[in-house]
Amino acid sequence: MTGKKPALPRIAAHMAATADGKISTRRFTPSQFTSPADKARLHEIRAAHDAILAGRGTVAADTMSMRLSNEKLRAARIRRGLPAEPLRVVVSNAGRLDPAWKIFQHRGSPLVVFSTTRMPAQTRSAIAPLCDLYLFEAPAVPLRAAMALLRPAYGVRSLVCEGGGELLRSLAEGGMLDEIHLTVAPVVFGGSGAPTLTGLPGGFLPNPMEFQIARLRTIGDECVLHLVRGKKKRTRV
Ligand SMILES: NC(=O)c1ccc[n+]([C@@H]2O[C@H](COP(=O)([O-])OP(=O)(O)OC[C@H]3O[C@@H](n4cnc5c(N)ncnc54)[C@H](OP(=O)(O)O)[C@@H]3O)[C@@H](O)[C@H]2O)c1
């Protein structure tokens, strides 16, 4: 035993927010406040990673399949010696997942589900043939251990989390967020209880996470940011 921590994949998040930092519409419906170009970029970012990660809330609300449907992007991945689509990963503590969801119907890439022994037995037997199911004997998924499994078991070196806020918050709290791809749309939603990048308004993170701007573009009427973890020397006034 060396005591060395298992290597995590490099973890990015890809999210869209309003100018007032909200990530969901009033009814928590799929995020339809960004442009078609932003939706296309979602697929480009998917294609650039070995795996896609989402929380149960997002998979259910956005009826996600997490597939990569763009033929050009699929072909480019194959030319690079990769599978046509990235691995798909879903996390749920309570494990109340519906085998009828799109995510379980799409068989174009393997699906990994990290959950706990809280998952109802009926759900376990229904989804086990449709995914690689990992059930941790704990009330909540130990997220770092789950992420650390992906590299040795599936060769995942890079992963993009597509939300939602609650999952992003866990990644941030665990110090696991290396990059953020953020689209800021020129719209203001308000809503004192509306989720932000780190979920529903609540406590501060144990420590602020600092990022540097790796790239900043204005595309159409949206601001597209690529943030990379790291401190910049600031003059404090
Ligand atoms: N604007 C955007 O870019 C964007 C992106 C994604 C989602 N959204 C929106 O965000 C809303 C969903 O938000 P949300 O906060 O509910 O999403 P979420 O984080 O995807 O889902 C929350 C659920 O995911 C599971 N989960 C979260 N963190 C976990 C962890 N560390 N370990 C194990 N399971 C974990 C839990 O499932 P269980 O309850 O099953 O235990 C939790 O209740 C939707 O309206 C969606 O449209 C917006």
Ligand as a Chemical Component Dictionary entry (heavy atoms), coordinates in Angstrom:
data_LIG
# 
_chem_comp.id                   LIG 
_chem_comp.type                 NON-POLYMER 
_chem_comp.pdbx_formal_charge   0 
_chem_comp.three_letter_code    LIG 
# 
loop_
_chem_comp_atom.comp_id 
_chem_comp_atom.atom_id 
_chem_comp_atom.alt_atom_id 
_chem_comp_atom.type_symbol 
_chem_comp_atom.charge 
_chem_comp_atom.model_Cartn_x 
_chem_comp_atom.model_Cartn_y 
_chem_comp_atom.model_Cartn_z 
_chem_comp_atom.pdbx_ordinal 
LIG N1  N1  N 0  -28.735 25.268 -17.698 1  
LIG C1  C1  C 0  -28.065 24.149 -17.711 2  
LIG O1  O1  O 0  -26.969 24.079 -18.273 3  
LIG C2  C2  C 0  -28.618 22.933 -17.041 4  
LIG C3  C3  C 0  -27.855 21.768 -17.026 5  
LIG C4  C4  C 0  -28.367 20.653 -16.382 6  
LIG C5  C5  C 0  -29.598 20.714 -15.764 7  
LIG N2  N2  N 1  -30.298 21.873 -15.795 8  
LIG C6  C6  C 0  -31.591 21.940 -15.128 9  
LIG O2  O2  O 0  -31.417 21.684 -13.746 10 
LIG C7  C7  C 0  -32.586 21.058 -13.222 11 
LIG C8  C8  C 0  -32.202 19.820 -12.438 12 
LIG O3  O3  O 0  -31.440 20.234 -11.349 13 
LIG P1  P1  P 0  -30.977 19.277 -10.183 14 
LIG O4  O4  O 0  -30.130 20.042 -9.245  15 
LIG O5  O5  O -1 -32.160 18.515 -9.685  16 
LIG O6  O6  O 0  -30.117 18.275 -11.051 17 
LIG P2  P2  P 0  -29.171 17.073 -10.757 18 
LIG O7  O7  O 0  -27.983 17.440 -9.953  19 
LIG O8  O8  O 0  -28.966 16.482 -12.092 20 
LIG O9  O9  O 0  -30.086 16.049 -9.956  21 
LIG C9  C9  C 0  -30.169 15.994 -8.569  22 
LIG C10 C10 C 0  -30.234 14.527 -8.213  23 
LIG O10 O10 O 0  -29.105 13.851 -8.787  24 
LIG C11 C11 C 0  -28.561 12.949 -7.854  25 
LIG N3  N3  N 0  -27.284 13.477 -7.390  26 
LIG C12 C12 C 0  -26.832 14.735 -7.400  27 
LIG N4  N4  N 0  -25.599 14.800 -6.880  28 
LIG C13 C13 C 0  -25.274 13.532 -6.536  29 
LIG C14 C14 C 0  -24.148 12.937 -5.934  30 
LIG N5  N5  N 0  -23.086 13.659 -5.560  31 
LIG N6  N6  N 0  -24.153 11.611 -5.737  32 
LIG C15 C15 C 0  -25.218 10.859 -6.086  33 
LIG N7  N7  N 0  -26.339 11.358 -6.647  34 
LIG C16 C16 C 0  -26.355 12.686 -6.860  35 
LIG C17 C17 C 0  -29.574 12.875 -6.713  36 
LIG O11 O11 O 0  -30.514 11.897 -7.164  37 
LIG P3  P3  P 0  -31.498 11.083 -6.211  38 
LIG O12 O12 O 0  -32.533 12.059 -5.732  39 
LIG O13 O13 O 0  -32.067 10.061 -7.138  40 
LIG O14 O14 O 0  -30.704 10.531 -5.090  41 
LIG C18 C18 C 0  -30.178 14.272 -6.735  42 
LIG O15 O15 O 0  -31.457 14.356 -6.147  43 
LIG C19 C19 C 0  -33.480 20.750 -14.417 44 
LIG O16 O16 O 0  -34.463 21.742 -14.474 45 
LIG C20 C20 C 0  -32.556 20.876 -15.605 46 
LIG O17 O17 O 0  -33.241 21.312 -16.763 47 
LIG C21 C21 C 0  -29.839 22.973 -16.417 48 
# 
loop_
_chem_comp_bond.comp_id 
_chem_comp_bond.atom_id_1 
_chem_comp_bond.atom_id_2 
_chem_comp_bond.value_order 
_chem_comp_bond.pdbx_ordinal 
LIG N1  C1  SING 1  
LIG C1  O1  DOUB 2  
LIG C1  C2  SING 3  
LIG C2  C3  SING 4  
LIG C2  C21 DOUB 5  
LIG C3  C4  DOUB 6  
LIG C4  C5  SING 7  
LIG C5  N2  DOUB 8  
LIG N2  C6  SING 9  
LIG N2  C21 SING 10 
LIG C6  O2  SING 11 
LIG C6  C20 SING 12 
LIG O2  C7  SING 13 
LIG C7  C8  SING 14 
LIG C7  C19 SING 15 
LIG C8  O3  SING 16 
LIG O3  P1  SING 17 
LIG P1  O4  DOUB 18 
LIG P1  O5  SING 19 
LIG P1  O6  SING 20 
LIG O6  P2  SING 21 
LIG P2  O7  DOUB 22 
LIG P2  O8  SING 23 
LIG P2  O9  SING 24 
LIG O9  C9  SING 25 
LIG C9  C10 SING 26 
LIG C10 O10 SING 27 
LIG C10 C18 SING 28 
LIG O10 C11 SING 29 
LIG C11 N3  SING 30 
LIG C11 C17 SING 31 
LIG N3  C12 SING 32 
LIG N3  C16 SING 33 
LIG C12 N4  DOUB 34 
LIG N4  C13 SING 35 
LIG C13 C14 SING 36 
LIG C13 C16 DOUB 37 
LIG C14 N5  SING 38 
LIG C14 N6  DOUB 39 
LIG N6  C15 SING 40 
LIG C15 N7  DOUB 41 
LIG N7  C16 SING 42 
LIG C17 O11 SING 43 
LIG C17 C18 SING 44 
LIG O11 P3  SING 45 
LIG P3  O12 DOUB 46 
LIG P3  O13 SING 47 
LIG P3  O14 SING 48 
LIG C18 O15 SING 49 
LIG C19 O16 SING 50 
LIG C19 C20 SING 51 
LIG C20 O17 SING 52 
# 
